[in-house]
Amino acid sequence: MNITINNLRMHVHLAGSGPPLLLLHGFTGSAATWEPLLPHVTPRRRVIAPDLIGHGGSDAPTDPARYRMERCVADLPALLDALEVAQVDLLGYSMGGRVALHLALAAPQRVRRLLLESASPGLDDPAERAARVQSDNDLADAIERDGIAAFVAHWERLPLFAGQATLPPAVREKQRAQRLRNRPVGLANSLRGMGTGQQASLWERLPELTMPMRLLVGAQDRKYCNIAQRMKQVLPNAQVSVMAEAGHTIHLEQPDRFAQLVGDFLAEP
């Protein structure tokens, strides 16, 4: 269904019944990211899976300022209000994990439990942030210049997604088709507005997050394993789960084990 929030038409997938679970996909993703998870959670959960701004079936404004993290985050409580949902359990993957962290800090009363898959609180080194802003802007320009197909081919070759190479061809083709449904302006402005370098670093604010948290990382994704361990040291109520034989996209590379981890965490008292 489509819901207009803050003058933005947002496409939202709703399914299941029970306590609400908000799912936030990663860059180039959409609500379709979570299709393998849904059969495991919808018997006991009301799933709310929006396409974030610039992705999937949601609007892709031409103004990069509309994509800034604080504006993306402000859309989510408004969405929950429209659905008459007071509080959610929250799962975010990669970019969606960064959005989830910002949401949990901006509106902690709306988040009961927080799961982060392959997520980071941002870059705390100013020079590294500046370099990332430049590289994201260059990539945004390339998306608009060369088109979605060329960008997706480039994106799939990144070392971050090396673990997907062993997936069945049908799974890889479905993932590629989902990415290709995005629009150049949406992906480009997502990078310009809320890329990793553009967002404020949250490292110093992590101790404010007191809700139960689970950090999910793939053993083959050493960068994010290290980030998760560093986060755990300052988070009051977090645990780290490392998934063997998985990289950055655990939900795609090990869907059944990922669903089991998510289900176990949500079932904890």
ROVEXKOL-979268 format. One record per residue (C-alpha): x, y, z. Coordinates in steps of 0.5 Angstrom, whole numbers, always signed. Layout:
# residues N
<r u="X" v="Y" w="Z"/>
...
***
This chain:
# residues 269
<r u="+0" v="+0" w="+0"/>
<r u="+2" v="+7" w="-1"/>
<r u="+2" v="+12" w="+5"/>
<r u="+3" v="+20" w="+4"/>
<r u="+8" v="+22" w="+10"/>
<r u="+11" v="+29" w="+10"/>
<r u="+9" v="+30" w="+3"/>
<r u="+13" v="+24" w="+1"/>
<r u="+9" v="+18" w="-2"/>
<r u="+12" v="+12" w="+1"/>
<r u="+10" v="+5" w="-1"/>
<r u="+10" v="+0" w="+5"/>
<r u="+9" v="-7" w="+5"/>
<r u="+4" v="-10" w="+11"/>
<r u="+3" v="-17" w="+13"/>
<r u="+2" v="-22" w="+19"/>
<r u="-1" v="-20" w="+26"/>
<r u="+1" v="-19" w="+33"/>
<r u="+7" v="-14" w="+36"/>
<r u="+9" v="-10" w="+31"/>
<r u="+16" v="-11" w="+27"/>
<r u="+19" v="-5" w="+23"/>
<r u="+24" v="-8" w="+18"/>
<r u="+29" v="-3" w="+14"/>
<r u="+32" v="-5" w="+8"/>
<r u="+39" v="-3" w="+6"/>
<r u="+42" v="+1" w="+0"/>
<r u="+39" v="-1" w="-7"/>
<r u="+34" v="-5" w="-3"/>
<r u="+27" v="-5" w="-2"/>
<r u="+21" v="-8" w="+2"/>
<r u="+23" v="-14" w="-2"/>
<r u="+29" v="-15" w="+1"/>
<r u="+25" v="-19" w="+7"/>
<r u="+21" v="-24" w="+3"/>
<r u="+25" v="-30" w="+6"/>
<r u="+24" v="-27" w="+13"/>
<r u="+17" v="-26" w="+12"/>
<r u="+14" v="-33" w="+13"/>
<r u="+18" v="-34" w="+19"/>
<r u="+16" v="-28" w="+23"/>
<r u="+9" v="-26" w="+20"/>
<r u="+5" v="-32" w="+24"/>
<r u="+7" v="-28" w="+30"/>
<r u="+9" v="-21" w="+28"/>
<r u="+5" v="-15" w="+25"/>
<r u="+11" v="-13" w="+20"/>
<r u="+12" v="-6" w="+17"/>
<r u="+17" v="-6" w="+11"/>
<r u="+17" v="+1" w="+8"/>
<r u="+21" v="+3" w="+2"/>
<r u="+26" v="+8" w="+4"/>
<r u="+26" v="+15" w="+1"/>
<r u="+29" v="+14" w="-6"/>
<r u="+28" v="+6" w="-6"/>
<r u="+23" v="+1" w="-9"/>
<r u="+16" v="+4" w="-10"/>
<r u="+17" v="+10" w="-6"/>
<r u="+18" v="+17" w="-8"/>
<r u="+25" v="+19" w="-11"/>
<r u="+25" v="+27" w="-10"/>
<r u="+30" v="+31" w="-14"/>
<r u="+32" v="+35" w="-8"/>
<r u="+38" v="+31" w="-4"/>
<r u="+36" v="+35" w="+2"/>
<r u="+30" v="+31" w="+3"/>
<r u="+34" v="+25" w="+3"/>
<r u="+38" v="+28" w="+9"/>
<r u="+38" v="+23" w="+15"/>
<r u="+34" v="+27" w="+20"/>
<r u="+29" v="+28" w="+15"/>
<r u="+29" v="+20" w="+13"/>
<r u="+28" v="+19" w="+20"/>
<r u="+23" v="+24" w="+22"/>
<r u="+18" v="+20" w="+16"/>
<r u="+18" v="+14" w="+21"/>
<r u="+15" v="+16" w="+27"/>
<r u="+10" v="+19" w="+22"/>
<r u="+9" v="+13" w="+19"/>
<r u="+8" v="+9" w="+25"/>
<r u="+3" v="+14" w="+27"/>
<r u="-1" v="+14" w="+21"/>
<r u="-1" v="+6" w="+22"/>
<r u="-3" v="+7" w="+30"/>
<r u="+3" v="+4" w="+32"/>
<r u="+6" v="+6" w="+39"/>
<r u="+12" v="+2" w="+39"/>
<r u="+16" v="-3" w="+35"/>
<r u="+21" v="-8" w="+35"/>
<r u="+26" v="-6" w="+30"/>
<r u="+31" v="-9" w="+25"/>
<r u="+35" v="-5" w="+20"/>
<r u="+40" v="-8" w="+15"/>
<r u="+46" v="-4" w="+13"/>
<r u="+44" v="+3" w="+11"/>
<r u="+37" v="+1" w="+14"/>
<r u="+41" v="-1" w="+21"/>
<r u="+44" v="+7" w="+21"/>
<r u="+37" v="+9" w="+20"/>
<r u="+35" v="+5" w="+25"/>
<r u="+40" v="+7" w="+30"/>
<r u="+38" v="+14" w="+29"/>
<r u="+31" v="+13" w="+30"/>
<r u="+32" v="+9" w="+36"/>
<r u="+36" v="+15" w="+39"/>
<r u="+31" v="+21" w="+36"/>
<r u="+25" v="+17" w="+39"/>
<r u="+27" v="+11" w="+44"/>
<r u="+20" v="+11" w="+47"/>
<r u="+18" v="+8" w="+40"/>
<r u="+23" v="+2" w="+40"/>
<r u="+22" v="-4" w="+44"/>
<r u="+28" v="-8" w="+42"/>
<r u="+33" v="-7" w="+36"/>
<r u="+37" v="-11" w="+32"/>
<r u="+42" v="-9" w="+27"/>
<r u="+45" v="-13" w="+21"/>
<r u="+52" v="-11" w="+18"/>
<r u="+51" v="-4" w="+21"/>
<r u="+55" v="+2" w="+23"/>
<r u="+54" v="+8" w="+27"/>
<r u="+58" v="+12" w="+22"/>
<r u="+65" v="+15" w="+21"/>
<r u="+68" v="+18" w="+27"/>
<r u="+74" v="+21" w="+24"/>
<r u="+73" v="+27" w="+20"/>
<r u="+78" v="+26" w="+15"/>
<r u="+75" v="+19" w="+13"/>
<r u="+68" v="+22" w="+13"/>
<r u="+70" v="+28" w="+8"/>
<r u="+73" v="+22" w="+4"/>
<r u="+67" v="+18" w="+4"/>
<r u="+63" v="+24" w="+2"/>
<r u="+67" v="+25" w="-4"/>
<r u="+67" v="+18" w="-6"/>
<r u="+59" v="+18" w="-5"/>
<r u="+58" v="+24" w="-9"/>
<r u="+63" v="+21" w="-15"/>
<r u="+59" v="+15" w="-15"/>
<r u="+52" v="+19" w="-15"/>
<r u="+54" v="+22" w="-21"/>
<r u="+56" v="+16" w="-24"/>
<r u="+49" v="+13" w="-23"/>
<r u="+46" v="+19" w="-26"/>
<r u="+51" v="+19" w="-32"/>
<r u="+51" v="+11" w="-34"/>
<r u="+45" v="+9" w="-31"/>
<r u="+42" v="+3" w="-27"/>
<r u="+45" v="-3" w="-30"/>
<r u="+52" v="+0" w="-30"/>
<r u="+51" v="+2" w="-23"/>
<r u="+49" v="-5" w="-21"/>
<r u="+54" v="-9" w="-25"/>
<r u="+59" v="-5" w="-21"/>
<r u="+56" v="-5" w="-14"/>
<r u="+55" v="-13" w="-15"/>
<r u="+63" v="-13" w="-16"/>
<r u="+65" v="-10" w="-9"/>
<r u="+69" v="-14" w="-4"/>
<r u="+63" v="-13" w="+1"/>
<r u="+58" v="-17" w="-3"/>
<r u="+63" v="-23" w="-5"/>
<r u="+59" v="-28" w="-1"/>
<r u="+54" v="-27" w="-5"/>
<r u="+58" v="-31" w="-11"/>
<r u="+56" v="-38" w="-8"/>
<r u="+49" v="-36" w="-8"/>
<r u="+44" v="-40" w="-13"/>
<r u="+44" v="-37" w="-20"/>
<r u="+36" v="-36" w="-19"/>
<r u="+37" v="-32" w="-12"/>
<r u="+43" v="-28" w="-15"/>
<r u="+38" v="-26" w="-21"/>
<r u="+32" v="-24" w="-16"/>
<r u="+37" v="-20" w="-12"/>
<r u="+39" v="-16" w="-19"/>
<r u="+32" v="-15" w="-21"/>
<r u="+30" v="-12" w="-15"/>
<r u="+36" v="-7" w="-15"/>
<r u="+35" v="-6" w="-23"/>
<r u="+28" v="-3" w="-21"/>
<r u="+31" v="+3" w="-17"/>
<r u="+31" v="+10" w="-21"/>
<r u="+38" v="+13" w="-22"/>
<r u="+35" v="+20" w="-18"/>
<r u="+33" v="+16" w="-12"/>
<r u="+40" v="+12" w="-11"/>
<r u="+44" v="+18" w="-13"/>
<r u="+41" v="+23" w="-8"/>
<r u="+40" v="+17" w="-3"/>
<r u="+48" v="+17" w="-3"/>
<r u="+48" v="+25" w="-3"/>
<r u="+43" v="+26" w="+3"/>
<r u="+45" v="+20" w="+7"/>
<r u="+51" v="+17" w="+5"/>
<r u="+55" v="+14" w="+11"/>
<r u="+60" v="+20" w="+10"/>
<r u="+54" v="+25" w="+10"/>
<r u="+51" v="+22" w="+17"/>
<r u="+53" v="+25" w="+24"/>
<r u="+57" v="+20" w="+27"/>
<r u="+53" v="+16" w="+33"/>
<r u="+59" v="+13" w="+37"/>
<r u="+59" v="+18" w="+43"/>
<r u="+51" v="+17" w="+43"/>
<r u="+51" v="+10" w="+43"/>
<r u="+51" v="+9" w="+51"/>
<r u="+44" v="+13" w="+51"/>
<r u="+41" v="+6" w="+48"/>
<r u="+39" v="+2" w="+53"/>
<r u="+34" v="-2" w="+50"/>
<r u="+36" v="-10" w="+49"/>
<r u="+40" v="-10" w="+42"/>
<r u="+43" v="-16" w="+38"/>
<r u="+48" v="-14" w="+33"/>
<r u="+48" v="-19" w="+27"/>
<r u="+55" v="-20" w="+23"/>
<r u="+57" v="-25" w="+18"/>
<r u="+64" v="-28" w="+20"/>
<r u="+67" v="-27" w="+13"/>
<r u="+65" v="-19" w="+14"/>
<r u="+71" v="-18" w="+18"/>
<r u="+70" v="-10" w="+18"/>
<r u="+63" v="-10" w="+21"/>
<r u="+65" v="-16" w="+26"/>
<r u="+70" v="-11" w="+28"/>
<r u="+65" v="-5" w="+28"/>
<r u="+60" v="-10" w="+32"/>
<r u="+65" v="-11" w="+37"/>
<r u="+67" v="-4" w="+38"/>
<r u="+60" v="-2" w="+39"/>
<r u="+58" v="-8" w="+44"/>
<r u="+64" v="-5" w="+49"/>
<r u="+60" v="+2" w="+50"/>
<r u="+52" v="-1" w="+49"/>
<r u="+49" v="-2" w="+56"/>
<r u="+45" v="-8" w="+53"/>
<r u="+47" v="-11" w="+47"/>
<r u="+50" v="-18" w="+45"/>
<r u="+54" v="-20" w="+38"/>
<r u="+52" v="-26" w="+34"/>
<r u="+57" v="-28" w="+29"/>
<r u="+54" v="-32" w="+23"/>
<r u="+59" v="-37" w="+20"/>
<r u="+59" v="-38" w="+13"/>
<r u="+56" v="-31" w="+11"/>
<r u="+59" v="-24" w="+9"/>
<r u="+55" v="-18" w="+9"/>
<r u="+48" v="-20" w="+7"/>
<r u="+47" v="-25" w="+12"/>
<r u="+39" v="-25" w="+11"/>
<r u="+41" v="-27" w="+3"/>
<r u="+47" v="-32" w="+5"/>
<r u="+44" v="-36" w="+11"/>
<r u="+36" v="-34" w="+11"/>
<r u="+34" v="-40" w="+15"/>
<r u="+39" v="-39" w="+20"/>
<r u="+38" v="-31" w="+20"/>
<r u="+31" v="-32" w="+21"/>
<r u="+32" v="-37" w="+27"/>
<r u="+37" v="-32" w="+30"/>
<r u="+32" v="-26" w="+29"/>
<r u="+26" v="-30" w="+32"/>
<r u="+30" v="-32" w="+38"/>
<r u="+31" v="-25" w="+40"/>
<r u="+24" v="-23" w="+39"/>
<r u="+22" v="-29" w="+43"/>
<r u="+26" v="-27" w="+49"/>
<r u="+22" v="-24" w="+55"/>
***
